[in-house]
Amino acid sequence: MLKTTFKKTEHQNGMTLIELLIAVAIIGILSAVLVTSIVQVISINASSGARMTALKQVERSIDRIRMDVQMAQEIATSDVDDPNVFLKLKWKEWDNTSHEIVYTLDPTSHEMRRQSSEIINQVAENIASIEVSQLDSGNWEITITSTVEGMKPATEVRTFEIHSRTGI
C-alpha cells in the first residue's frame, strides 16, 4: 500500500517585505492618479466659474446701458467735473418729465454704477474698463472689459453697438 506522508509546513503569519513594498507602490500610484484628477477638476471648475462671472458682469452692463441709450435724446461720453463718468444720458417723457442718467466706473473697486436723480445703483462689478465711441449720429460702440481675479483669473471683452432713438 501506498503510504503518503505529509510534512508539516510552517504557516506564514504576515506579509513579506517584497509584498509590502508592492502594496505601498500600488497605493502610491493610485493616490497620485486620484490627486491629479481632483486637482484638475478643481482647476477647471475655478476657471469656468471665473469666466462665467466675468461674462455675466459684461452682459449685465450691456443690457442696462442699452435700455437707457435707446431712450436718450442727449448723449455725452464724459464729464469735465468727474473723470469717472463715462456716459451721461438725458431725455424727456411725453409728459415733459426729465430724466438724467449718469454712468460711472470706480477705478479702485471696479464697480459700474448708474445714477438717476439721487439714486445710485451698482450695475456690475469686476469691470476693468469701458470705452464709448460714437460711430455716426445715433450709433454708439461700447467696449466693456471684465476681469475676475482668483485662483484662475478670467477676462471677458465684449464690444457692442447701440442705436439711440435720436439716430432713428
C-alpha positions in Angstrom: 0.0 0.0 0.0 1.0 3.4 -0.6 1.6 5.5 2.3 1.7 9.2 1.9 3.4 11.3 4.4 2.9 14.9 4.7 5.4 17.3 6.2 4.1 19.9 8.4 4.9 23.3 7.0 5.0 26.4 9.0 2.2 28.8 8.3 3.1 32.3 7.3 1.6 34.8 9.7 2.3 38.0 7.8 3.5 39.6 4.6 7.0 39.5 3.3 8.9 42.7 2.7 8.5 42.4 -1.0 4.7 42.0 -0.8 4.6 45.1 1.5 6.7 47.2 -0.9 4.5 46.2 -3.9 1.3 47.1 -2.0 2.8 50.5 -1.0 3.8 51.2 -4.6 0.4 50.3 -6.0 -1.3 52.5 -3.3 1.1 55.4 -4.2 0.4 55.2 -7.9 -3.4 55.1 -7.3 -3.1 58.1 -4.9 -1.1 60.1 -7.4 -3.7 59.5 -10.1 -6.6 60.4 -7.8 -5.0 63.6 -6.5 -4.1 64.7 -10.1 -7.7 64.1 -11.2 -9.1 66.0 -8.2 -6.7 69.0 -8.8 -7.7 69.1 -12.5 -11.4 69.1 -11.7 -11.0 71.9 -9.2 -8.9 73.9 -11.6 -11.4 73.6 -14.5 -14.2 74.4 -12.1 -12.5 77.6 -10.9 -11.6 78.6 -14.4 -15.1 78.2 -15.8 -16.6 79.9 -12.7 -14.4 83.0 -13.1 -15.1 83.1 -16.8 -18.9 82.9 -16.3 -18.8 85.6 -13.6 -16.9 87.9 -15.9 -19.3 87.2 -18.8 -22.3 87.8 -16.6 -21.0 91.2 -15.4 -20.4 92.3 -19.1 -23.8 91.1 -20.1 -25.5 92.9 -17.2 -23.7 96.1 -18.1 -24.6 95.9 -21.7 -28.3 95.3 -21.0 -28.6 98.2 -18.6 -26.7 100.7 -20.8 -28.7 99.5 -23.9 -32.0 100.3 -22.3 -31.0 103.8 -21.3 -29.3 104.7 -24.5 -32.3 103.7 -26.5 -34.4 106.2 -24.5 -31.8 109.0 -24.6 -32.2 112.2 -26.6 -28.9 113.6 -25.5 -25.7 111.5 -25.0 -22.4 112.7 -23.6 -19.4 110.4 -23.2 -17.5 112.3 -20.5 -17.9 114.9 -17.7 -15.3 117.6 -17.0 -16.2 117.6 -13.3 -15.9 113.9 -12.8 -13.3 111.7 -14.7 -15.1 108.5 -13.6 -18.2 109.4 -15.7 -18.1 107.6 -19.0 -21.7 108.1 -20.1 -24.4 110.8 -19.5 -27.9 110.4 -20.9 -30.9 112.8 -20.9 -34.4 112.5 -22.2 -37.9 113.8 -21.7 -41.0 111.7 -21.4 -44.3 112.6 -23.3 -45.5 114.4 -20.1 -42.3 116.6 -20.0 -40.7 114.5 -17.2 -37.0 114.9 -17.5 -34.5 112.1 -16.8 -30.8 112.3 -16.4 -28.8 109.1 -16.1 -25.1 109.1 -15.3 -22.9 106.0 -15.6 -19.6 105.9 -13.7 -16.8 103.4 -13.3 -14.9 103.4 -10.0 -11.3 102.7 -10.8 -10.5 101.3 -7.3 -13.5 99.0 -6.7 -14.1 98.3 -10.4 -17.8 98.8 -9.9 -20.0 100.3 -12.6 -22.7 102.5 -11.2 -25.9 104.1 -12.6 -27.2 107.2 -11.0 -30.6 108.7 -11.7 -31.8 111.6 -9.6 -30.3 110.8 -6.2 -30.5 107.1 -6.5 -27.2 105.2 -7.2 -27.3 101.6 -8.2 -24.5 99.2 -8.7 -24.9 97.7 -12.2 -21.9 95.5 -12.3 -18.6 94.7 -10.6 -15.2 93.4 -11.8 -15.3 95.9 -14.7 -11.8 96.8 -15.7 -12.5 99.3 -18.4 -15.3 100.8 -20.6 -14.7 102.6 -23.8 -17.5 104.6 -25.5 -17.2 106.0 -29.0 -19.7 107.5 -31.4 -19.8 105.7 -34.8 -22.1 108.2 -36.5 -25.2 110.2 -35.5 -27.2 107.9 -33.2 -24.9 104.9 -33.3 -22.6 104.2 -30.5 -20.0 101.5 -29.9 -19.2 100.4 -26.3 -16.4 98.0 -25.3 -16.6 96.6 -21.8 -13.8 94.6 -20.2 -14.5 92.5 -17.1 -11.7 90.8 -15.1 -12.3 88.4 -12.3 -9.3 87.6 -10.1 -8.8 84.4 -8.1 -7.2 81.0 -8.4 -7.8 81.1 -12.2 -8.3 84.7 -13.3 -10.6 85.3 -16.3 -11.1 88.3 -18.6 -14.0 88.9 -20.9 -14.2 91.7 -23.5 -17.3 92.5 -25.5 -17.9 95.2 -28.0 -21.5 96.1 -28.9 -23.3 98.7 -31.0 -26.3 100.7 -29.7 -28.7 102.7 -31.8 -30.2 105.6 -29.9 -33.7 106.9 -30.7 -32.1 110.2 -31.9 -30.4 108.3 -34.8 -33.7 106.7 -36.0 
